[in-house]
Amino acid sequence: MTKWYQHSYRRNLIDMHITDWDERFLAEFDPDKYVETVCSAQADAAMVYAHSHVGNCYYPTKVGHQHASLHGRDIFGQVVDGFHQRGLDVIAYFSLIYDDYSYRRNPDWRMTLVNGAGAAEKSRYGICCPNSSYREYAAAHVRELCSLYKFEGIFLDMTFWPAICYCPHCQRRFLAETGQPLPTIINWEDPHWVSFQRRREAWLVEFAHYITTTIREVAPEVSIQHQASTYPLNWRFGVTDRLATENDYLGGDFYGDALQGSVVRKLFHNLSPNLPQEFMTSFSTNLQNHTAKKSKELLQAKASACLADGAAFLFIDAIDPAGTINPSTYQRMSAVFDQTKLYEPFIGGEQVQDVAIYLNTEAKHNPADNGKVVDDPTLASTIPHVEAALCVAQTLIENHIPFGVITRNSLPQLSRFKLVILPNMLALSEAEAEAFRSYVGAGGKLYASKYASLIGNDGVRHVDFMLSDVFGISYVGETREAFTYIAPESATGDLLAGYSAKWPLGLDQSQVMLQAHPGTQILGRLTLPYTLPSDPRRFASIHSNPPGIATGYPALVLHTYGKGQACYSAMALEGAEMHRDIIANIVRMLAAPFSVRAEAPKAVEVTTYHQPDNQRYIVSLVNFQKELPNIPVNDIKVAVSLGGHTIKQLLLLPAAQSWPYTVENGYAIFTAPTLETLAMFALDYA
C-alpha cells in the first residue's frame, strides 16, 4: 500500500506563528476561505498548523494553550475537514522545543546559557530543553493531537538544539553518563569537549525517538517527519544523520541558492528512509519580509529543480495577523504548478551517481574555535567541511558529472560509486575508515585531503592517518606557513594545468607534511614562501607571499591500494573556488568515463534517474541562472550510457514526443531543444 507522500509533489504550508495579546489577531480567519485559497494553487497536500513557535494551539486543547482570540473555535479541525473534503492530504504542523508560552511559564524547562541566563530572555523564541520535564509535556501534547484528529502526516518542526544548554537537567545527565562536568571551552581535539557534543547529538535522537514512538502508539498510520534543514548546518544544532531513522521521509526549509538546493536534495535522496524527499522554501523573498514575492521565474526554477532531483516541492506562505491570506500568492503558484505537474508521472527511480560526496555530520565544526568559550562572540561562522562539500558539488554540476551526497548510512553501498570524495574531513570514525579501506581495496577510488582520518570522531588526534596504508603516505607534521604551494611533478601532465615548479599552485592554507610510502606516485610537492607569512617585517613581496622554498615533501599523491586507488592532497584543495578546474581534472583522472556527459553552460544541471522496472532512464536538464529570467540555451548535447542495453526510443516529455538520437560507443547521444528552464527525456531500452 502506497503512502500519501509517495504521490504528492505540490505541497503548501502557511506559517501561523501568531500571538494572542490582541483580540484582532485571527479575528478574520475563515476556514472555508483558507481551504479554497490553498486549493486554488493546485496543491495536492497541505501542512496545517496545530501548534506554533509561540506555543499557541489552533484547536481546543487540554494539554497546551489555545490561541485566546479563538474563544474555543476549532479552526484546525475545520481546515483539516475542509481539505479532506477536497481530496487533499493533510500534514499537521507541531512545533517542538520552540514553545514561547511554555518557556515563559515554566522556568525549569528553559534552555540555559553557560552564564546561567535563560537562553531566550531577549528573544521572541522561547526554547525548552528536551532533557527537562518538557519532554513529557511534548509527548502528552502530540498524543492528544493524534487522538483527536485524523490526518495523513505530522511535521515536527525544530527538532534540534537552538542553544548549547547548561541547564541543571543537562548538567545532571552528562555527569551521570560520563562522570564529568559539562565543559565550557571548545576544543575539537579534547575528548571531554567532544564527548559533550556526542551526548548532545545522542540526546536529541533519543528525544526524537520518544516523540516518534508516542505518535506511533496512537496513530501508527500517520507519517512522521522531523525538521531536517539542520543536517548540513553547524555543530551547535546537534543534528547528525542518526536522526534520519526517526522519520518516514526527510524534508526541510531552505532559503539559499541553486547549489544549496541541489546538494540538500541529493543528501536527502540518499539519507531519507523513503522517497520522495521534500524541499521547502518560502514564497516570499525571505521569512522576515511578509509581502515581498519571489518572481515566477525563480519559483519555476526551484520547483523544476525539485522535479529533476525527484523531490516534492513545498512552498511556505505566512498568514496575516488578522487571519487573512493574500490570494495573489496562490495565483502565482498555480501558474508554476501548471507547468511542473505535467512531469510528475515520470518522477522516481534510482539516481545515477558516479561520484559521491561524503558528508560527515560529526565534522561540522571549525578548528579555529579551539580554546574559545562556548559563548565567545568571535566563534567562526564557517564550516570548512560543509563549505568544501558545497564547492565540490558546484564543480561537479558545472562539469556535468553525475553525483550524489552520502552519509554513513550509505557505507554498506559504497561499491555503487566510482569515486568517493572526503572533502576537508575534520573528523572520522574507525568504522568509517575501515569502510573506506574496504571500498578502495575492492576497486573503488577515493579522494581525500589534509586532516582526513587524522582526527577521530572522539576528538583524539592519531599519530598517523587511520588510512595511511590507503593513501600511501605518513604524517610528519604541519607547516607554520598559512600560505603554501603545490608544485607539479613533470610526470603529472595536465592534472595541474597552468602551474609549474616555478609558478606553483597556491592557496591560503597550511599544509600537512608527508612522507611517501614506497610505490606511491607523487603528483606534486610542497613549496613554501620565501618567508613566514605571519612575520610583518621580513618578507619578499609586500602584498603577497611568492613561492621561494622547494621542500621536497609530497603534497599531492596517487596510490594504488588493493584493486583501487586513492588520491590525497596535503591541503584542502577541493574547497577553493579558484581551483575547481584542478578538482575536476582529479575527478576525471579517477572516475571517467561517466554515465552521463553533457556539453552545456555551467548554469545547466543534468540529472538522471534509472527506472529498471520500466526499462527507462529519465534525463532532466535544469537551466537555473543567477540572474533571472533565464537566457534560453541552445544546442545542448547529451550522452547517456546505455549500460549494455539496446535503446528502443527517446521521448521528449511530457508530451512523449519521439526525439532523434544516435548511438556511439555504447552511449545514446542527442541534442536538446532550446532550454528555458526544464527539459525532460525518457530513454527506453530493450
C-alpha positions in Angstrom: 0.0 0.0 0.0 1.5 3.4 -1.0 1.7 6.2 1.4 0.3 9.6 0.7 3.8 11.3 0.3 4.8 8.8 -2.5 2.4 10.5 -4.9 2.5 14.1 -3.7 4.8 16.7 -5.3 2.9 20.0 -4.8 2.6 21.0 -1.2 1.8 24.1 0.9 2.4 25.4 4.4 1.0 28.6 5.8 3.0 29.9 8.8 0.8 30.8 11.7 3.1 31.9 14.5 0.6 34.5 15.7 0.4 35.8 19.2 -2.8 36.4 21.1 -2.4 39.7 23.0 -4.7 41.5 20.6 -8.3 40.3 20.0 -8.0 41.4 16.4 -5.4 38.6 15.7 -7.1 35.8 13.7 -10.4 37.5 14.1 -10.9 37.3 10.3 -9.8 33.7 9.9 -12.2 31.9 7.6 -11.6 28.1 7.4 -13.5 27.7 4.1 -11.7 30.6 2.5 -8.3 29.2 3.8 -9.0 25.8 2.1 -10.3 27.4 -1.1 -7.3 29.6 -1.4 -4.8 26.8 -0.9 -6.6 24.6 -3.4 -6.6 27.4 -6.0 -2.8 26.9 -6.1 -3.3 23.3 -7.3 -1.5 22.0 -4.2 -2.1 18.3 -3.6 -1.2 18.3 0.1 -1.4 20.9 2.8 0.5 21.3 6.1 -1.8 22.9 8.7 -0.8 24.5 12.0 -1.9 22.7 15.2 0.8 24.3 17.5 3.2 27.2 16.7 6.5 28.5 18.0 4.5 31.0 20.1 3.1 28.0 21.9 -0.5 28.7 20.8 -2.8 25.9 19.6 -5.4 26.2 17.0 -7.7 23.5 18.4 -9.3 23.1 21.9 -6.6 21.6 23.9 -6.5 20.2 27.5 -2.7 19.9 27.4 -1.5 23.2 26.0 -2.7 26.7 25.4 -5.3 27.6 22.8 -5.0 30.9 21.0 -7.1 33.2 23.1 -8.7 35.0 20.2 -10.3 31.8 19.0 -12.5 31.5 22.1 -12.7 27.8 21.8 -13.1 27.6 18.0 -11.6 24.6 16.4 -10.1 26.1 13.3 -7.5 23.3 12.9 -10.2 20.7 12.8 -12.3 22.7 10.4 -9.4 23.2 8.0 -8.5 19.5 8.1 -12.0 18.5 7.3 -12.2 21.1 4.5 -9.0 19.7 2.9 -10.2 16.1 3.2 -13.5 17.1 1.5 -11.4 18.5 -1.4 -9.3 15.3 -1.6 -6.1 16.8 -0.2 -3.8 15.0 2.2 -3.1 16.9 5.4 0.1 17.1 7.5 -0.3 18.5 11.0 2.3 21.1 12.0 3.6 20.9 15.5 6.5 23.0 16.9 8.8 21.1 19.3 11.3 22.7 21.6 10.3 26.2 20.3 7.4 27.0 22.6 7.4 30.5 23.9 4.3 30.1 26.1 5.8 27.1 27.9 9.2 28.8 28.2 7.8 31.9 29.9 5.6 29.9 32.3 8.0 27.0 33.2 11.4 28.3 34.3 12.6 24.8 35.0 12.0 23.9 31.3 14.2 26.6 29.9 17.3 26.1 27.9 20.1 27.9 29.8 23.2 29.6 28.6 26.7 28.9 30.0 26.3 32.1 32.1 23.2 30.8 33.8 20.8 33.1 32.0 17.7 31.8 30.1 18.6 31.1 26.5 15.7 33.3 25.2 15.4 36.2 27.6 15.8 38.8 24.9 14.3 36.7 22.1 10.9 36.2 20.5 11.7 32.5 20.5 11.3 30.7 23.8 13.1 27.3 23.7 12.6 24.4 26.1 15.2 21.7 27.0 14.3 18.2 25.9 16.1 16.9 29.0 13.6 18.6 31.3 10.0 17.7 32.1 9.1 19.5 28.8 9.7 16.1 27.1 6.7 14.6 28.9 4.6 17.7 28.2 5.5 17.5 24.5 4.7 13.8 24.3 1.3 14.3 26.0 0.6 17.2 23.6 1.3 15.2 20.4 -0.6 12.2 21.9 -3.6 14.4 22.4 -3.4 15.8 18.9 -3.2 12.4 17.2 -6.0 11.1 19.4 -8.4 13.9 18.5 -7.9 14.2 14.7 -7.3 12.1 11.6 -4.6 13.4 9.3 -2.1 11.7 7.0 1.2 13.1 8.4 2.7 15.1 11.1 5.6 17.5 10.8 7.6 18.1 14.0 9.4 21.3 13.5 12.6 22.5 15.2 14.0 19.1 16.4 17.4 20.5 17.2 19.4 22.3 19.8 18.8 26.1 19.3 21.4 26.7 22.0 24.2 25.0 23.9 22.2 24.2 27.0 23.7 24.2 30.5 20.5 23.8 32.4 20.5 21.7 35.6 18.9 18.8 33.7 21.7 18.7 31.1 24.4 19.1 33.8 23.0 16.1 35.9 22.5 13.9 32.8 26.0 14.5 31.5 27.6 13.9 34.9 25.6 10.7 35.3 26.6 9.4 31.9 30.2 10.4 31.8 31.2 11.2 35.4 32.4 14.6 34.3 31.0 18.2 34.5 29.8 20.0 31.4 32.8 21.5 29.6 32.7 25.2 28.6 35.8 25.5 26.4 35.5 24.4 22.8 38.3 22.1 21.7 37.7 19.6 18.9 40.8 17.7 19.9 39.8 17.4 23.5 37.8 14.1 24.2 36.0 15.8 27.1 34.6 18.5 24.9 33.9 16.1 22.0 32.1 13.7 24.4 29.7 16.6 25.3 28.9 17.1 21.6 28.4 13.4 21.0 26.0 13.3 24.0 24.1 16.3 22.7 23.6 14.5 19.4 22.6 11.3 21.2 20.1 13.1 23.5 18.4 14.7 20.5 18.0 11.4 18.7 16.6 9.9 22.0 14.1 12.7 22.4 13.0 12.4 18.7 12.6 8.7 19.2 10.5 9.3 22.3 8.1 11.6 20.4 8.1 9.4 17.3 7.2 6.3 19.4 4.5 8.2 21.2 2.8 9.1 17.9 3.2 5.6 16.5 1.4 4.2 19.6 -1.6 6.5 19.0 -1.6 6.8 15.2 0.5 4.1 13.5 -0.7 5.1 10.1 0.5 8.7 10.3 3.7 9.6 8.5 6.3 11.3 10.8 8.7 14.0 9.7 11.2 15.9 11.9 12.6 19.1 10.6 15.7 18.2 8.5 17.0 21.6 7.4 19.8 21.4 10.1 21.5 18.4 8.7 24.1 20.5 6.8 24.3 23.2 9.5 26.9 23.6 12.2 27.6 21.6 15.3 25.7 23.8 17.6 22.3 22.3 16.4 23.5 18.9 17.5 22.0 17.2 14.4 23.6 14.2 12.8 22.4 11.7 10.2 21.4 9.4 13.0 18.2 11.5 13.4 17.0 10.3 10.0 15.8 7.0 11.4 13.0 8.8 13.3 11.4 9.9 10.0 9.3 8.3 7.3 10.9 10.8 4.8 13.2 13.8 5.0 12.4 17.4 4.2 13.3 20.8 5.4 13.1 24.5 4.6 15.9 26.2 2.7 16.4 29.7 1.5 19.7 29.7 -0.3 20.8 29.4 -3.9 20.5 26.7 -6.6 23.7 25.0 -5.3 22.3 24.6 -1.7 19.0 23.2 -3.1 20.8 20.7 -5.3 23.1 19.4 -2.5 20.4 19.0 0.2 18.0 17.3 -2.2 20.7 14.8 -3.1 21.7 14.4 0.5 18.0 13.6 1.4 17.7 11.3 -1.6 20.3 9.0 -0.2 19.5 9.5 3.5 15.7 9.6 3.6 14.1 6.3 4.7 11.5 6.7 1.9 11.1 8.8 -1.2 10.4 11.3 -2.4 12.3 13.6 -0.2 10.8 17.1 0.3 12.3 20.5 -0.4 10.6 23.5 1.3 11.1 27.2 0.6 9.3 30.4 1.2 7.1 32.1 -1.4 8.4 35.5 -0.1 11.9 36.6 -0.7 12.7 35.6 2.9 10.8 34.8 6.1 11.4 38.2 7.5 9.6 40.0 4.6 5.9 39.4 4.9 4.9 40.7 1.5 7.9 40.7 -0.9 7.3 38.0 -3.5 9.7 35.8 -5.3 9.4 36.1 -9.1 7.5 33.5 -11.0 10.8 32.6 -12.8 12.6 31.9 -9.5 9.8 29.8 -8.2 9.6 28.0 -11.5 13.3 27.2 -11.4 13.2 26.0 -7.8 10.2 23.8 -8.5 11.7 22.4 -11.7 15.0 21.6 -9.9 13.0 19.7 -7.3 11.4 17.5 -10.0 14.8 16.9 -11.6 16.0 15.7 -8.3 12.9 13.6 -7.7 11.8 15.7 -4.8 8.4 17.1 -3.7 8.2 20.9 -3.6 6.5 22.7 -0.7 6.0 26.5 -0.7 5.7 28.4 2.5 3.3 31.3 2.9 2.6 33.3 6.1 -0.9 34.3 7.3 -1.7 37.9 8.2 -2.2 38.5 11.9 -5.8 39.2 11.2 -6.1 35.7 9.7 -6.3 36.5 6.0 -4.3 35.2 3.1 -3.1 37.1 0.0 -4.7 35.3 -3.0 -2.1 36.6 -5.4 0.4 34.2 -3.8 -1.7 31.3 -4.9 -2.3 32.6 -8.3 1.4 32.7 -8.9 2.0 29.3 -7.5 -0.9 27.9 -9.6 0.9 29.2 -12.7 4.1 27.4 -11.6 2.4 24.2 -10.8 0.5 24.3 -14.2 3.9 23.5 -15.7 5.5 21.2 -13.2 2.5 18.9 -12.6 2.8 17.7 -16.2 6.2 16.0 -15.4 5.1 14.3 -12.1 4.1 11.0 -13.7 7.7 10.4 -14.8 9.4 11.1 -11.5 11.2 8.4 -9.4 13.8 5.7 -9.6 17.5 5.4 -8.7 19.5 8.5 -9.2 22.6 7.9 -11.4 25.6 8.9 -9.2 29.1 8.1 -10.4 30.7 10.3 -7.7 29.7 10.5 -4.1 30.5 13.5 -1.8 30.7 12.2 1.7 29.1 14.4 4.3 30.2 13.6 7.9 27.6 15.1 10.2 30.0 14.7 13.1 32.6 17.0 11.4 30.5 20.2 11.1 32.9 22.4 13.2 35.8 24.8 12.7 39.2 24.2 14.4 39.6 27.9 14.6 37.2 27.8 17.6 39.5 25.6 19.7 40.2 27.3 23.0 37.2 29.6 22.9 34.4 29.7 25.4 31.1 28.5 24.0 29.5 32.0 24.1 32.5 33.8 22.6 31.1 36.3 20.0 34.0 35.6 17.7 33.1 31.9 17.1 33.6 31.0 13.4 30.6 31.2 11.2 32.1 28.9 8.6 32.1 25.1 8.5 35.2 24.1 6.5 33.9 20.5 5.8 30.5 21.6 4.6 31.9 24.5 2.6 34.3 22.2 0.8 31.4 19.8 0.1 29.4 22.6 -1.5 32.4 23.7 -3.5 33.0 20.1 -4.8 29.3 19.9 -5.7 29.5 23.1 -7.7 32.5 21.7 -9.5 30.6 18.6 -10.4 27.5 20.5 -11.5 29.4 22.8 -13.7 31.2 19.9 -15.3 28.0 17.9 -15.7 29.4 14.9 -13.7 26.7 12.7 -12.1 27.0 12.8 -8.3 25.2 12.3 -5.0 25.7 13.3 -1.4 26.0 10.5 1.1 26.5 9.9 4.8 27.4 6.9 7.0 24.1 5.2 6.2 25.5 4.6 2.7 28.7 2.9 3.8 27.4 -0.6 3.0 26.6 0.6 -0.6 29.9 2.3 -1.4 30.5 -0.1 -4.3 27.7 1.8 -6.2 30.1 4.7 -6.7 33.1 5.0 -9.0 34.6 7.7 -6.7 34.0 8.9 -3.1 35.2 12.3 -2.1 36.1 13.1 1.5 36.1 17.0 1.4 38.2 18.5 4.2 37.1 15.8 6.6 37.9 17.2 10.1 36.7 14.0 12.0 36.4 10.4 11.0 35.4 7.3 13.0 37.3 4.0 12.9 34.2 2.3 11.4 34.1 4.9 8.6 37.9 4.5 8.0 37.5 0.7 7.7 34.6 1.1 5.3 36.7 3.3 3.0 39.7 0.9 3.3 37.5 -2.0 2.2 35.9 0.1 -0.6 39.3 1.0 -2.2 40.7 -2.4 -1.7 37.8 -3.9 -3.7 38.4 -1.5 -6.6 36.9 1.8 -5.5 38.5 5.3 -6.0 38.9 7.8 -3.2 39.9 11.5 -3.0 40.8 12.9 0.4 42.6 15.9 1.8 44.5 17.3 4.8 43.2 16.0 8.1 41.1 13.2 6.6 41.4 10.2 9.0 44.0 12.0 11.2 41.5 13.1 13.9 38.9 10.6 15.2 35.2 11.5 15.8 36.1 11.2 19.6 38.5 14.1 19.4 41.7 12.0 19.5 44.4 13.0 17.1 46.2 9.9 15.8 49.9 9.7 15.4 49.4 8.8 11.8 46.4 8.7 9.4 44.0 5.9 10.0 44.1 5.5 6.3 47.8 5.8 5.9 48.1 2.5 4.1 45.3 3.5 1.7 46.7 7.0 1.0 50.3 5.7 0.7 51.7 8.4 3.0 52.5 9.0 6.6 52.1 12.2 8.7 55.2 14.1 9.5 53.9 17.5 10.8 52.3 20.7 9.6 53.7 23.8 8.1 53.9 27.0 10.2 53.2 28.9 7.0 49.5 29.6 6.4 50.0 30.2 2.7 51.6 27.3 0.8 52.0 25.9 -2.7 51.9 22.7 -4.6 54.5 22.4 -7.4 53.5 19.8 -10.0 55.9 17.0 -10.9 56.9 16.8 -14.6 55.1 13.4 -15.0 51.8 14.9 -13.8 50.8 16.1 -17.2 47.8 18.4 -17.4 46.4 17.5 -14.0 47.7 20.8 -12.6 47.4 22.6 -15.9 48.6 26.2 -15.8 51.1 25.6 -13.0 54.7 24.6 -12.8 57.6 24.2 -10.4 58.5 27.9 -10.9 54.9 29.1 -10.6 53.2 26.5 -8.4 49.5 26.3 -7.3 49.0 28.5 -4.2 46.4 28.6 -1.5 46.0 30.5 1.8 46.2 27.3 3.9 48.8 25.4 5.8 49.8 22.0 4.6 50.3 18.7 6.2 53.9 17.5 5.7 54.1 13.9 4.5 56.4 11.0 3.9 55.5 8.9 0.9 55.5 5.1 1.1 57.3 3.0 -1.5 55.2 2.8 -4.7 53.3 6.0 -4.1 53.2 8.3 -7.1 54.0 11.9 -6.2 51.9 14.3 -8.4 53.0 17.5 -6.6 55.4 18.7 -3.9 55.2 21.3 -1.1 56.7 24.7 -1.9 56.8 27.4 0.8 57.0 31.2 0.5 60.4 32.8 0.9 59.5 33.9 4.4 56.9 33.2 7.2 53.7 35.0 6.1 52.9 35.9 9.7 56.2 37.9 10.0 55.3 41.6 9.4 58.8 42.8 8.8 60.6 40.1 6.9 59.1 39.5 3.5 59.9 39.1 -0.2 57.0 41.0 -1.7 54.9 43.4 0.4 51.5 42.4 -0.9 51.9 38.6 -1.4 54.0 35.7 -0.3 55.5 34.3 -3.5 56.9 30.8 -3.7 60.5 30.5 -2.8 61.4 27.3 -1.0 61.0 23.9 -2.7 60.8 21.4 0.2 60.6 18.0 -1.5 57.7 17.0 0.8 54.9 15.2 -1.2 51.8 17.4 -1.4 49.6 15.6 -3.9 49.9 11.8 -4.3 48.2 8.9 -6.0 48.4 5.4 -4.5 47.2 2.0 -5.6 45.7 0.0 -2.8 44.3 -3.4 -3.5 42.3 -3.1 -6.7 41.6 0.6 -6.2 43.3 3.9 -5.9 43.4 6.9 -3.6 44.4 10.4 -4.3 45.4 12.6 -1.3 46.1 16.3 -1.1 48.0 17.9 1.7 45.9 21.0 1.5 42.1 21.2 1.2 42.3 21.9 -2.5 38.7 21.0 -3.1 37.4 23.9 -1.0 39.0 26.6 -3.2 36.7 28.1 -5.8 39.7 29.2 -7.9 40.9 25.6 -8.2 37.7 23.9 -9.3 39.3 23.1 -12.6 42.0 21.1 -10.8 39.5 19.2 -8.8 37.6 18.4 -12.0 40.8 17.1 -13.5 41.4 14.9 -10.5 37.8 13.6 -10.6 38.2 12.8 -14.3 41.5 11.0 -13.7 39.9 8.8 -11.1 36.4 8.2 -12.3 36.0 8.8 -16.1 34.2 7.8 -18.3 31.0 8.9 -16.7 27.5 7.5 -17.1 26.2 10.8 -18.5 28.0 13.6 -20.3 26.8 17.0 -21.5 28.1 20.0 -23.4 26.2 22.8 -21.7 26.8 26.0 -19.9 27.7 25.8 -16.2 24.2 27.0 -15.1 22.6 23.9 -16.6 22.5 20.9 -14.2 21.9 17.5 -15.7 20.4 14.7 -13.5 19.5 11.2 -14.5 17.3 8.6 -12.8 17.2 4.9 -13.7 13.8 3.1 -13.5 14.8 -0.5 -14.1 11.2 -1.8 -13.6 10.2 0.4 -16.6 13.4 -0.2 -18.5 13.8 3.5 -18.7 16.2 6.4 -17.9 14.8 9.8 -17.1 17.2 12.6 -18.0 16.4 16.2 -16.8 18.1 19.4 -17.7 17.5 22.4 -15.5 18.6 25.9 -16.5 19.0 27.9 -13.2 20.9 31.0 -13.9 21.9 33.6 -11.2 20.1 36.4 -13.0 16.5 35.6 -13.9 14.6 35.3 -16.1 16.9 32.7 -17.7 18.5 33.3 -21.0 17.4 30.3 -23.2 20.2 27.9 -24.1 20.5 26.2 -27.5 22.3 23.1 -28.8 23.0 21.3 -25.5 24.4 17.9 -26.4 23.8 15.0 -24.0 25.3 11.5 -24.0 23.8 8.7 -21.8 25.4 5.4 -21.3 23.1 2.6 -22.2 24.8 0.2 -19.8 24.9 -2.5 -22.4 21.2 -2.2 -23.2 19.7 -1.6 -26.7 17.8 1.7 -27.0 14.2 1.4 -28.1 13.2 5.1 -28.2 14.0 8.5 -26.9 11.0 10.7 -25.9 10.8 14.4 -25.1 8.5 14.7 -22.1 5.8 15.5 -21.0 4.2 15.1 -24.5 6.1 11.8 -25.1 7.3 13.3 -28.5 9.7 11.0 -30.3 13.2 12.6 -30.3 16.2 11.9 -32.6 19.3 10.3 -31.3 22.4 8.4 -32.4 24.3 5.6 -30.7 28.1 5.8 -30.4 30.4 3.6 -28.3 27.5 2.5 -26.0 26.1 6.0 -25.5 22.8 7.4 -26.7 23.6 10.9 -28.0 21.1 13.7 -28.6 20.7 17.4 -28.8 18.1 19.0 -26.5 15.6 21.6 -27.7 16.0 25.3 -26.7 16.1 25.1 -22.9 14.3 27.8 -21.0 14.0 26.2 -17.5 13.3 22.5 -17.7 13.6 19.8 -20.3 13.0 16.1 -19.5 13.6 13.0 -21.6 12.7 9.4 -21.3 15.2 6.9 -22.7 13.6 3.5 -23.1 15.7 0.4 -23.6 15.0 -3.2 -24.6 
